[in-house]
Amino acid sequence: MRILVTGGAGFVGSHLCERLIKEGHDVICLDNFFTGSKKNIIHLMDSHFELVRHDIIEPILLEVDRIYNLACPASPVHYQYNPVKTIKTSVAGTINMLGLAKRVRARILQASTSEVYGDPHVHPQTEDYWGNVNPIGIRSCYDEGKRVAETLMMDYHRQNGVDIRIIRIFNTYGPRMAENDGRVVSNFILQALRNEDITVYGDGSQTRSFCYVSDLVEGMIRMMECPGFIGPVNLGNPVENTILEFAEKIIDLTGSKSRIIFNPLPQDDPKQRRPSISLAEEKLGWKPSVTLESGLRMTVEYFVGQIAKR
């Protein structure tokens, strides 16, 4: 098939492009390189891979069979840098991709997020929970943008018969994460490798669940090719860790001399985050297979390599 991946030069997108090429598909990668990087996809440059510098806020005409819509900065540092642009990417960008899917009768998968649940009152989070999001907070450009993207997907499906899929991605990590994205995995690993203080926000009792990128990509492809199930479906690892436990684990893994220090918790930062994946297990036969220990080892190895290149 001819497959379009928006945000294909990003962390998750590049792994998805790589996997789709291995499966024999022709891949068109669309990216405006705000958070994506050519180094993530340079090794894919062959006859089955095409790179187009393009911002999905602007329409584009292509002939494709499948669209994975991943384009949108996903870390607070990046999505709060230009919040108006962030929400435009989720709203205008999704409208453009849905218009394309409608015209060429392509199936489209929307990469939504666990952030649609906000700071949840339900734990673990199930797909039928409507969330607790602050619509006027500093994170709302991302949270509400993704919620509107889901609305658009459902309305194009109901009104125009567009073939859609919706996934909600929980914290994902692995090689090719951006060093400057301000997210907990890359922050902690880099601070540990440099023997700098590890910065924990709040008292470290807030929880997150971390899914290795190859597990996520497997779930995405299964969802895209699943007949008759449009979602939304949670894709994430149901093993929950406190941020403090996570910091200690990384210090152990890296043999770091770093100390842990505590800073104030940012506004609207969720206290708990863990997916219920029973729907993904039932409909897709999917669950994560990479343990946190082995996934972190591979991620640490990647960052050691990046530091050595300087």
C-alpha positions, 0 to 999 in steps of 0.5 A, spaced: 500 500 500 501 507 499 501 510 506 502 517 508 505 518 515 504 525 518 509 527 523 513 521 520 520 524 522 518 525 529 520 520 534 514 515 534 513 517 526 520 515 524 519 508 528 512 507 524 515 509 517 521 504 518 516 498 520 511 500 514 517 499 509 520 493 512 513 490 511 513 492 504 509 498 503 511 505 500 511 510 505 510 518 504 513 522 510 510 529 511 513 533 516 514 540 517 521 539 522 518 543 528 520 537 532 521 532 527 529 531 525 532 528 518 537 524 522 531 520 524 529 518 517 535 519 513 537 511 513 530 510 510 531 514 504 530 509 498 525 507 493 520 505 498 520 512 502 518 519 500 520 525 504 515 531 503 517 538 507 509 540 509 505 543 514 498 539 515 495 546 516 496 547 509 492 542 504 495 537 500 493 533 494 496 526 494 493 519 492 494 514 498 491 508 501 492 509 509 493 515 513 497 515 520 495 522 522 501 523 528 503 530 526 503 535 532 508 537 538 507 532 544 511 535 549 509 541 554 516 544 552 514 544 544 506 545 544 506 551 549 512 554 545 506 556 540 500 554 543 495 557 537 499 553 532 499 547 536 491 547 536 491 549 529 495 543 527 490 538 531 484 542 528 485 545 521 491 539 520 486 534 522 480 537 517 485 537 512 487 530 513 480 528 513 478 531 507 484 528 503 481 521 506 474 523 504 477 524 497 481 518 495 477 514 500 483 512 504 483 509 511 485 514 516 488 513 523 488 519 528 494 519 534 490 521 540 493 522 547 492 520 554 491 527 555 484 527 553 483 524 560 486 530 563 487 530 571 483 523 571 478 522 577 477 515 574 483 510 575 485 506 571 483 510 565 478 506 560 475 509 553 468 510 556 471 516 561 470 523 558 476 526 562 477 532 566 481 537 562 481 544 564 479 548 557 483 554 559 489 552 562 496 552 559 496 545 557 489 546 553 492 547 546 494 540 546 489 537 550 483 540 547 486 540 540 486 532 541 479 532 543 477 536 538 481 532 533 477 526 535 470 529 535 472 531 527 474 524 526 467 521 529 463 527 525 467 525 518 465 518 519 458 519 521 456 524 516 461 522 510 462 515 511 470 516 512 473 510 514 477 512 521 481 509 527 482 513 533 488 511 538 489 514 545 497 514 546 500 513 553 507 515 555 512 512 550 519 512 550 525 509 546 531 511 541 530 517 537 526 521 543 528 528 542 533 530 547 530 537 549 523 535 549 522 536 557 519 529 558 521 525 564 524 519 560 529 523 556 530 529 562 532 523 567 536 519 563 540 525 560 541 528 567 543 521 570 548 520 564 551 527 566 551 526 573 547 532 574 541 533 579 535 529 577 529 534 577 522 531 580 516 535 580 512 535 586 514 530 591 514 524 586 508 521 588 505 522 581 504 516 577 506 514 569 506 508 565 511 507 560 510 504 553 516 502 549 516 505 542 516 498 538 510 496 542 506 502 541 507 501 533 505 494 533 498 496 536 498 502 531 498 497 525 494 492 528 488 498 530 489 500 523 488 494 519 483 491 524 476 490 521 470 494 523 473 497 530 474 504 529 476 505 537 478 509 541 482 505 544 488 506 549 495 504 547 500 504 553 503 500 558 498 498 564 504 497 569 504 504 573 510 507 577 511 513 581 516 518 578 520 518 584 521 510 583 522 511 576 528 516 577 531 511 582 531 506 577 534 510 572 540 512 577 541 505 578 541 503 571 546 508 569 550 508 575 549 515 576 552 520 582 546 524 581 542 527 586 534 527 586 531 534 587 524 537 588 521 542 584 514 545 584 509 541 580 506 545 573 499 547 573 494 541 571 500 536 571 496 529 572 497 526 578 495 519 576 496 516 569 495 508 567 491 505 561 486 500 562 488 496 556 482 490 556 479 493 550 486 493 546 487 486 548 480 484 546 479 487 539 487 487 537 490 481 541 495 487 543 499 488 549 506 490 551 511 485 551 518 490 552 519 490 560 521 497 563 528 495 564 530 492 557 526 498 554 530 503 558 537 499 557 536 500 549 534 508 551 540 509 555 544 506 550 541 510 544 543 517 549 550 514 550 551 514 543 548 521 542 552 524 547 558 520 544 557 523 537 558 530 540 
